[in-house]
Each structure stands twice: as structure tokens, then as C-alpha cells.
Amino acid sequence: MRTWQKALIGVACVLFALVAGIGIAGTMYVTSIDKALTFDDLKELEELKGELTPVESSSDPFYVLLLGSDARGDEASRSDVNILVRVDPDAAQVTMVSIPRDTKVEIDGYGTQKINAAYAFGGASLAVRTMSEFAGVPIAHYAEIHFDELVQLIDKLGGVTVDVPEYIDDPNAGNVVISEGEQTLNGTEALVFARSRSYADGDFTRTSNQRLLVTAILEKVMATPALELPGTIQSLAECVTTDYSVGDLVSLALQMQSKGDLKVYSGMVPSTTDYIDGVSYVITTEPAWSEMMAAINAGEDPADMTTTDVATADEGEAAEGDSGE
């Protein structure tokens, strides 16, 4: 064999080794991110998957249950943020509908409860089952963020821009004052924005603020250049628990980026407040709720379908005391 042939074979072997090494490193990299994204408890993950309904095609619209839990001190963790999200990849459209944490529902095995109790009683799997039955739609994916991790997530993104509806000075939510108008919020400020309920209608405005914050996060992530998306997701991985893999998330983001500008719609379940046996509940209004879900399924904006009837001032104060804040 001639010298140049041996040299060429040697170069080829080196290139193969480099490519193989990069491939192995890449696999280890993706695996490490996947591990950060998913559950530490494999049994909990398997129970969750038993409640999820995968979509048949990557182009089909699907629903995600987004929960935010806010356990403080020795309190049991309950889902303080309950957002049902419809994702339409081909339309680059995301529709969010908030379900207040005090919404009256039936939970399998536990009877009449507030919807945020499902997570406390049975974790992610029972939360998904309860929301699916409540909304009448199959849920394909689940994502959860703890409020103490929200600070880290927002800071990793370099802050998010939100048009704050009204001035916030709420020591119960945190020692931060937030001015009205367009603001770039850091993690600590975003946490106060998501937590505060010092409004005339209490939790209803808070759920609206939470959707504004989620929208800002989505817009920031979706504005990330395609080549930087894996790195962005890696950065956020430690802050989110989900059944998604990093590959699926990157593929979804790229698919939606290719369809044009992101469209985000949002609303809240039509509802009123009431006291039943001394307990304050949010009561879903029918048939308005069924009509809203029909509109969401059709890809329509539910914003104008949101109606709320808040309790009197005295009842509202009592409701706050009952909420566990």
C-alpha cells in the first residue's frame, strides 16, 4: 500500500473517531438535558404517562396541562397555577385558559374539592385526570414549575417584558414594588407579579397576570435563533418538570418557528364565586364553559368569552383567608 493511501486511511480513521466521539458526546448531552427535564421519581412518571393521551401526528393540535406549585415552609404543595394550554403546531398558535385554584370539581376518590387539591392528593397523574374530566379534552403533555424555580428560569432568560396592568405593592407576595406599564421583570419581580392577589377581584386578576407572564416566557423562547434553541432549553431544564424530551421540545419550537409569528390567545373559565358549607369556591358557569371549550377546540380566541362574578368585599376577604395563602 502506498504511503499516501495509508495517510488517507489514517485521516479517515481520525475523522471517524471525531464524528463518533461527537455523536456519543451529543447523545450524552441530550440525555443529560432529558434527565433534567423529567421526573426524579420514575413511578410517578409512569403513572402520569398512563393519564396522558399522545397525539397521532406531530401536526395535530394537542393539550398541555401547565401547573405552578407554590409550597411555602411546611405547607403541602398544591397547584396555585392551573393553565390548560392548546398548542397548534401548524398554525404557530398557543391558547391558554386559566382555571382558578378554588374551582369546585369532583376528584376521583376524594369527592367535591377545589381543583388544586388534585395535585396534593395524587400528584401530576391525578391533576391531569381531573383537568381532563373537567375540560372534556384529552391531555397529551404535562409541565410543572415550582414558584421558587420561577426566579431562576426568568433570570436565565435575561428577564421578560410584560405590560403590567396595575401598580403592585403586596408584601404578602414579596418585598418588591412593580410599576404599571411595560416593564422588563427579573426573576424576583416576576415571582411577585405571579403571586400577588391584592386586587379587587383577588385571584381572577392574578390568573390573568400569570397568563401574561407565561406569554412573555413563550415569546422570549420562540424568539431564540434556531441554532441557540438547544442551549436555551438546557438552561431552562433544571427549572421545569415535564414528560417532554428535549428533542421533542426543540422539534416543536422549530416547527412552530417555521410557520411564522407566534400567536397567543388566552382567557379564563367563565365563573362566579359562592360559599358552600362554609367553604369559598369558584363555580364554573354553564353552558358558557362548554361553549368556550368548543371555541378553543376550533382554534378561536376565548378572550371575549371570559366572564366572572366576584363575591362581595366581605366575602372576598373571607375567601382570601380560606385560600391558604
N, C-alpha and C positions, 0 to 999 in steps of 0.2 A: 504494500500500500504506500502510495506516495506521501511525502511529508505534508503537502497542502491538504490532502484528503484527511489525514489524521488530525490536522489542525481544525478543519471544518467540523469533523465529528466532535472534537473536543469543545468547540464553541457551541455546537448544538446541544451537547450534554449540559453545558453550563446554563444555557438559556432554558432548557427543560427544567433543570433544578430550580432556577429562579422562579419560573412560572409555577411550578409545583409548590414551591415554598410560599409564593404569594397566594396561591389558591388555598393552601392549608391555613395560612395566617388569616386570610379573608373569611374562611369558614369559622375559625375560632373567634374572630372579631364579631361576626354576625351572631354567633351562638352566645357570646357574652352579652350582647345587647338584648337578645331574646330573653335571656335569663333575667336580666334587669327589668324587662317589661312585664314579665309574667308573675305568677303566684309562687310564694315560697312553699306553700302547702299544696302538694300535688293532689291530695284527696279533694281539697276544696276546688281545685281547678277542674278535676274530673266531674265533680258534682255540678259545677257551673256549666260545663260543656253539655251535660245532659239536659239542661234547660234551654240552651241556645239552638236556633234553627238556621243552619247555614244557607246562604243563597245559592241558587243553581248556576248563575252566571256572574262573572265579575262586572258586567254592565248593568245588572239588575239593581234597583233601589233596595235599601235594607235599613233596618232599625238598629240603633245602638242605645244601650242604657248607660248614661253617664251619671255617676254618683260622686258626691263630695261629702266626706265624713269629717266631723269636727268634734272629736272626743277631747275633753279638757280634763286634766287631772286624772282622777279615778273614775270618771264617768264612763258608762258603756258607750261604745261607738254606734251612732245612728246616722243615717244618711240625711244630712242637712240640705244637700243639693240633690234634687231628683229631676233630671232632664232627659226626656225621650227625644232622641235625635234620628231624623230620617236623612239618609245620605243617598243622593242620586249621582253616581259617578259620571255618567254620560252627560248630565246636564250641569255638572260642576255646582250642584245645589245642596245646601245643608239646611234642614228645617228643624228648629228646636221648639219643644213645648215643655214648659215647666209644670211640675206637679208639686204644689206646696207640701211641705213635710207633714203638716197636720191633716192632710186629706184623709177622709174616712173611707176605709176599704175593708174588705174581708180578706184575711190572710189564712191560707190553708193551715189547719191545726191550731189556730190561735183566735179565730173568730173576728169580731169587729175591733179594728185597731187603726191607729194612724199609720200612714204608708211608710214612714221612716222606721217603724218598728220591725219591718220585714228584714232589714239588714241586721238589726240587733239580734233577732231571733234565729235567723238561718243564713246569715252571710249573703254573699253575692248570688248564690243559686236561688234562694227564696226571694230575694229582691227582684231578680229577673222574672221569676214565675208570677209574682204579684203584679208587677208592672205590665207584663204581657196580658194577663187576665183583665186588668183594669182598662187598658187601652184597646184591647181586642186586636192586637197585631203580634206577629212572631218577632222575636228579638234575635238578631244574628250575632251581635258582639256586645262586649261589656268593657267599660273603662271606669276606673276609680282613682280619685286623687284625694289624699288627706290634706286638710287645710294647712297643717304645718309644713307640708311639702309644696304647697302652692307658692310660698315665698321663694323657695329655691327655683321652681320652674320659671316664674316670671323673671327672676334675676338672670337666669341662664339665657333667656331670650333677649336680655338687654332692656327690659321694660316693655310695656304695651300701651298703646294710645287709646284712651276711652273718652267719650263725651259724657262727662259726669252730669247727671240730670239736676242734682241739687247739692248744696253745701253739706258736708258731713263732719260732724263733731260728736262722736259717740264713744265715750270712754269704755263702754261695755264691749265694743268691737276692737278697740285698740287705741293707743295714745298717739293717734295721727289725725290731723285735720286735713280734709281734702276739699279744695275749692271747686265751685261749679264751673262747667265748661270743659273744653277739650284739654285733657291732661295726659302726660306720659307717666304712668304709675310704675313704681318699682314694686318689688315683691311684698314688702310690708304694707305699702299703701293699697295694693291690690287685695290683700287679705282683709283689710278694714272695709274696703269697698264691697267685698263679697259677704262679709259678716254683718254689717250694720243693718239694723232694722228699726232705727229711731225715726220712723216716718209715720204719717197719719194712718196709713194702711198697713204698717208693720211689715209682715213677711211678703206681701204682694210686691211692694217696690223692691225688696231685697231680691226676689226671684228674677225680676227684670234686670237688676244690676248684674246678677250672676250670668245671665244670658249675654249681656253686653260684654262682660269680661271674657267669656268663652269665645264670642265672636272675634274679639281683639286678638286672642291667642291663635285662633284658626287663621286669621288674616296674616298674622306675623309669620306663622309657619309656612303657609301657602305662598308667601312672597319670597321664600328662600329659593335661591337658584338651585336647579335640579342637582348639580354636582355636589352641593352642600347639604342636601336633604339627609343623607345617612348620618352625617356628623351631627346635624341638628337633633335628629331623633335619638342618637346616642346620648347627647347632652341632656335630653329630657327623660331618658329611660328610667332613671332612678326615682323619678317623681310620680310615675304612673304605674298602676297595676291593671293589666288587661289580658284578654285571651289572644289578642293580636300578636303576630310575629313582626319583627322589624321589617322583614322582606315584604310582608303584606301591606304594612303601613306606607312604606316607600312607594310600592307599586300603586297604591290607591292615590297617594298625593300626586305622583307623576301623571297618572291617568286623568285626574281632575285638572291639573295644570294644563294639560294638552287640550282641554275643552274650552278654555277661555277663563275670564274673570270669575272668581268665586262669588256665588250668590248665597246670602244667608237670610233666611226668614225665621221669625220667632213669635211665640205667643205663650199664653198661659191657659191652663184648663179653665173653662168657664165655671165659676163657683161663687158660693156665698159662705158665710160663717154662721155657726149655730152651736148651742150648748145642748148636749145630750147626756143625761145622768151626771151633770156637773162637770163634764169634760168638754173643752172647746175643740170643735172640729171645723175643717174646711169641707163643705158639702158640694159635690160636683153637680152642676146644673145640666139636666137633661131636658130635651134632646140636643141641647147646644153642644155638649161634649161629643156625642156621636157624629154630629154634623161637622165639627171641627176636624175630627179624625178622618172623616171621609174626604174633606178638602185637602188635608195633609197627604193622604194617600194618593190624591190626584195631582200632587205637586204644587198646590196653591199656597199662597201666603196666609197664615192663620191670624195675622196681627189684628185685623178688624173684627175677629170673632171672639176676642178675649173680653169677657165681662166679669166683673166682680162686685159683690155686695158685701161691704165690710161691716162688722158689728159696730155697735155704738162705742163711744170713747171709753166708758166704764168697762164694757165687755172686752174691748181691745186690750186694756191694761191687764185685765184678768187673764186674757189669753196669753200674754207675754209671760206672766208668772207661771202659767201651766206648761210652757214650752220647754222648760229645762235649760234655758239659756243661763 
